[in-house]
Each structure stands twice: as C-alpha cells, then as structure tokens.
Amino acid sequence: MTSFRFPHPLVLLTFFILLAAALSYVLPAGQFTRRPNAATGREVVVPGSYQRVPATPVSPLQVFVDIPRGLADASAVIFLIFLAGGAFTVVDQTGALRYGVDWLLRHAQGREVAIIPLISLAFATMGALENMGEEIIALVPVLLVLMRRLGYPTLTAVAASLGAALVGAAFSPINPFQVGIAQKLAQLPLLSGWGYRLVFLAAALAIWIGGTLRHAIRHRQAADSSAQEEEADAVGAGRHGLVLLLMLVAFSIFGYGVVSLGWDFEQMAALFFVLGVGAGLLGGLGLTGTAEGFVVGFRDIAFSAILIGFARAIFVVLEQGHIVDTLVQGLATPLAHLPVAFAALGMLGVHAALHLPVPSVSGQAVLTMPLLVPLSDLIGLSRQVTVLAYQYGAGLTDLLTPTNGALMAMLAACGVRYDQWLRFAGPLYGLLLALGAAGILLGIGLGV
C-alpha cells in the first residue's frame, strides 16, 4: 500500500483557493455596512447591518485571475522578501555569517543550550513589539548556518524565530497591530490590562521555548562545520567584522524605523537593499560579485515569496464571492444565546476558525470587534476579556493555518514540510490555546 504523502505547499494553497471559490456557490452572499473609524484610521463594520446581497460566485476563470491579483495585493511583502533575501545571500557570500556564528559558538562553548532560548526571546520581543513576521524570512541564511553549526534540525530555525515571534505577538500587551487595534475598537485605554497579559505572555513563552528546546535536543546531530570553512573565514576577519557591524547598524535602524517611524514594507525593503550593497562592497565582492549575490538570493527565495501571494489569493477569492461577512455573521450570531463563560470561550473558537479565511490579524480585528464588543456588553462580558479572546484565538492560529503566507514561506525557505511542522507545533498550539482559555476564564472571575 502506498503511504500518504502530504501535499506540496503550492498544491495545498491552490486547493484552498479552489475551496474558497466552491464556497462562493454554496454560502449566501452578504455584507456589513462599513464606516471610517477615527481611532484606527480604518473602515469598520456597523453592528446589525448585515444584509444579503446578490450572489457573486467566483467562476473558474476568475479563480485563476485571482491568483495574480493575490500576488499583486501582497507585492510589498514579496518585494521585501526578494530584496532582503538577496541582501542576506550577499552577506553570506562574504563569509561574515559563518565567521559571526563561529565567534558566537566559541564564546558560548559549554553553554550552547542557552542559544535557543536567547534567540527565541529576541524574536518573541520583536513579535510583541511590532508583530514581526514576514521580515524573518530574510534571516533564514543566518538561522540555518547557526543551526547547522549547533547540530540542531532546521525546524528549530522556524520554531525559535517565526514561531516565537507569533507567540509573542499573540500574548503581547503592546502589539499595535493586534491588541492595540482591538483595544481602540473596544474603546479601552491603550496598554490597559498590560500586567495581566504579561503574566500569560511569560507562561506562553515558557511553553513554546520549552517545546522548541526539547525538540532541538532530541533531534540533535553532529555539528556540521569544516576546518576549511573556518580557516577561510578567519582570513578575512577584519572585513567580516565590518560587515557584521553594518548588519548591527542596519538592524538598529530597522527597529527604530518600524517602532518609532511607522515604517512600511517599502522602507524595510530599501534598507535591506542598502545593507546588501554595503555588505558586498565591504566584504570584498565588488559591484559584480554583489549583483551576482543578489541574483542568487532572488532565485533561492523566489518560491517562498510566491507562496505569500498564493496565500493572499484565498482571501481575494472569498472577498470576491462576498462570503467573508457571511462567515463572520454565521459564527458570531450563536454566541448571543450562550452563558457568559461559554460565550467568551466561543469567541476564542470563532476567532480561531475565522483566522483561516481572514489571515490578517489587524483585518480580523476591524471585521469582528465592532460586532463582538456590543454583544459582550449585552451579555455582561468584560470588553477586556473580549479583546483577550480575539488575541489568543486569531494570534495563535497563525502558528498552524496554511493561509498564513509568512509561515508557509518560512517553512519552504528552511526546507521543512508542513506536516512536519504540524506534528511539532500542533501539541504546543493545543497547550497555548488551553492557556488562553484559562486566561479568559480567570479574567472573567477577576473582573479584568
């Protein structure tokens, strides 16, 4: 009997695109009225305004047209990945990455096990601060070199970076793209309830980092390093130091730009391009060598970048079929008839389910919070708990949903199959979701 082989990521995403189109023939079309919201600068739905509209089933031809539309919609992210991937390939070709990793391992000798928690905490912090996601794909060359030298499986690179960032974002007390938008829509003071969220953030990171470290140690192999590589890297130590210093400066500018200046993907992409050019020249590659390094990077990262656009196409099809609002209405309406605690846990489940067709956490906030906040007032549920249900339900589902383009692209870039990731992340997701449910129920009991 032939064993089952999990579908290729491109096949899986294409299947979801076709499924979204099929649903447009089955589910009734409908939409909410929307109005501008001054607090968030976005359009939000008007509670109670859902109404049926003429059906707009997505034809087979439109389905295939929506794939390039999805790529166009995600173009800013895709170009960021291309330019950042090219830049880090240039950095890698200078030998600076291997030199930096060797320096780190020499100074951490005997304490290598601490590297994974430190990396995870760094990415979790960026996730909590600014919802870091797609930007991490550019760091794949650095992460893979480090994991190879430590002897850890490549899955560890995904878990310690993007996985940790997603957990940090989901439990964050300050993430402007998740809790920030949700609290504005719920008319709650920004950063309110931060202490309560911080406790559960610490517990969530302990679960995730513990699971990541356990997997890394259980599957550790002999470290992959060669004396020839190390000798070659040592020759240009001065140049390597300059390239690494340039990287440090670039990341400092990156953090300041994102957090303080509100940079979008275009500004980030420009910074990575400058980093690549500067690294190539400082590293001795010259203009031609730098250009060739960018080309190699573009080629290697192309598949991961394209997956972002395919994932976006799923939402494009659902919007074209006018069934996104129908899904929201159908999932949210039954909550009004449940007791308070069950309604809160129901909101957690609704947000988790909705995050498959609505993979944007900020988009899900402006779509659902105007509906669920009035509902929570009617049934006597705290608005703060309503925000918690959104955070934990939508944010944690990013760890598993194939419509999360960043996840699929990161897995592809690291050579990790989606089913391998599910076997690793699935149990941890269950624990984290249970932690979120406990946070919601305790919040109700404490009157958060």
C-alpha positions, 0 to 999 in steps of 0.5 A, spaced: 500 500 500 502 506 498 503 511 504 500 518 504 504 523 502 502 530 504 501 535 499 506 540 496 505 547 499 503 550 492 498 544 491 495 545 498 494 553 497 491 552 490 486 547 493 484 552 498 483 557 493 479 552 489 475 551 496 474 558 497 471 559 490 466 552 491 464 556 497 462 562 493 456 557 490 454 554 496 454 560 502 449 566 501 452 572 499 452 578 504 455 584 507 456 589 513 455 596 512 462 599 513 464 606 516 471 610 517 473 609 524 477 615 527 481 611 532 484 606 527 484 610 521 480 604 518 473 602 515 469 598 520 463 594 520 456 597 523 453 592 528 446 589 525 447 591 518 448 585 515 444 584 509 444 579 503 446 581 497 446 578 490 450 572 489 457 573 486 460 566 485 467 566 483 467 562 476 473 558 474 476 563 470 476 568 475 479 563 480 485 563 476 485 571 475 485 571 482 491 568 483 495 574 480 491 579 483 493 575 490 500 576 488 499 583 486 495 585 493 501 582 497 507 585 492 510 589 498 511 583 502 514 579 496 518 585 494 521 585 501 522 578 501 526 578 494 530 584 496 532 582 503 533 575 501 538 577 496 541 582 501 542 576 506 545 571 500 550 577 499 552 577 506 553 570 506 557 570 500 562 574 504 563 569 509 561 574 515 555 569 517 559 563 518 565 567 521 559 571 526 556 564 528 563 561 529 565 567 534 558 566 537 559 558 538 566 559 541 564 564 546 558 560 548 562 553 548 559 549 554 553 553 554 550 552 547 543 550 550 542 557 552 542 559 544 535 557 543 532 560 548 536 567 547 534 567 540 527 565 541 526 571 546 529 576 541 524 574 536 518 573 541 520 581 543 520 583 536 513 579 535 510 583 541 513 589 539 511 590 532 508 583 530 514 581 526 513 576 521 514 576 514 521 580 515 524 573 518 524 570 512 530 574 510 534 571 516 533 564 514 541 564 511 543 566 518 538 561 522 540 555 518 548 556 518 547 557 526 543 551 526 547 547 522 553 549 526 549 547 533 547 540 530 540 542 531 534 540 525 532 546 521 525 546 524 528 549 530 530 555 525 522 556 524 520 554 531 525 559 535 524 565 530 517 565 526 514 561 531 516 565 537 515 571 534 507 569 533 507 567 540 509 573 542 505 577 538 499 573 540 500 574 548 503 581 547 500 587 551 503 592 546 502 589 539 499 595 535 497 591 530 493 586 534 491 588 541 492 595 540 487 595 534 482 591 538 483 595 544 481 602 540 475 598 537 473 596 544 474 603 546 479 601 552 485 605 554 491 603 550 496 598 554 490 597 559 490 590 562 498 590 560 500 586 567 495 581 566 497 579 559 504 579 561 503 574 566 500 569 560 505 572 555 511 569 560 507 562 561 506 562 553 513 563 552 515 558 557 511 553 553 513 554 546 521 555 548 520 549 552 517 545 546 522 548 541 528 546 546 526 539 547 525 538 540 532 541 538 535 536 543 532 530 541 533 531 534 540 533 535 546 531 530 553 532 529 555 539 528 556 540 521 562 545 520 569 544 516 576 546 518 576 549 511 570 553 512 573 556 518 580 557 516 577 561 510 573 565 514 578 567 519 582 570 513 578 575 512 576 577 519 577 584 519 572 585 513 567 580 516 567 584 522 565 590 518 560 587 515 557 584 521 557 591 524 553 594 518 548 588 519 548 591 527 547 598 524 542 596 519 538 592 524 538 598 529 535 602 524 530 597 522 527 597 529 527 604 530 524 605 523 518 600 524 517 602 532 518 609 532 517 611 524 511 607 522 515 604 517 512 600 511 514 594 507 517 599 502 522 602 507 524 595 510 525 593 503 530 599 501 534 598 507 535 591 506 537 593 499 542 598 502 545 593 507 546 588 501 550 593 497 554 595 503 555 588 505 558 586 498 562 592 497 565 591 504 566 584 504 570 584 498 565 582 492 565 588 488 559 591 484 559 584 480 560 579 485 554 583 489 549 583 483 551 576 482 549 575 490 543 578 489 541 574 483 542 568 487 538 570 493 532 572 488 532 565 485 533 561 492 527 565 495 523 566 489 518 560 491 517 562 498 515 569 496 510 566 491 507 562 496 505 569 500 501 571 494 498 564 493 496 565 500 493 572 499 489 569 493 484 565 498 482 571 501 481 575 494 477 569 492 472 569 498 472 577 498 470 576 491 464 571 492 462 576 498 462 570 503 467 573 508 461 577 512 457 571 511 462 567 515 463 572 520 455 573 521 454 565 521 459 564 527 458 570 531 450 570 531 450 563 536 454 566 541 448 571 543 444 565 546 450 562 550 452 563 558 457 568 559 463 563 560 461 559 554 460 565 550 467 568 551 470 561 550 466 561 543 469 567 541 476 564 542 473 558 537 470 563 532 476 567 532 480 561 531 476 558 525 475 565 522 483 566 522 483 561 516 479 565 511 481 572 514 489 571 515 490 578 517 490 579 524 489 587 524 483 585 518 480 580 523 480 585 528 476 591 524 471 585 521 469 582 528 470 587 534 465 592 532 460 586 532 463 582 538 464 588 543 456 590 543 454 583 544 459 582 550 456 588 553 449 585 552 451 579 555 455 582 561 462 580 558 468 584 560 470 588 553 477 586 556 476 579 556 473 580 549 479 583 546 483 577 550 479 572 546 480 575 539 488 575 541 489 568 543 484 565 538 486 569 531 494 570 534 495 563 535 492 560 529 497 563 525 502 558 528 498 552 524 493 555 518 496 554 511 493 561 509 498 564 513 503 566 507 509 568 512 509 561 515 508 557 509 514 561 506 518 560 512 517 553 512 519 552 504 525 557 505 528 552 511 526 546 507 521 543 512 514 540 510 508 542 513 506 536 516 512 536 519 511 542 522 504 540 524 506 534 528 511 539 532 507 545 533 500 542 533 501 539 541 504 546 543 498 550 539 493 545 543 497 547 550 497 555 548 490 555 546 488 551 553 492 557 556 488 562 553 482 559 555 484 559 562 486 566 561 479 568 559 476 564 564 480 567 570 479 574 567 472 573 567 472 571 575 477 577 576 473 582 573 479 584 568 
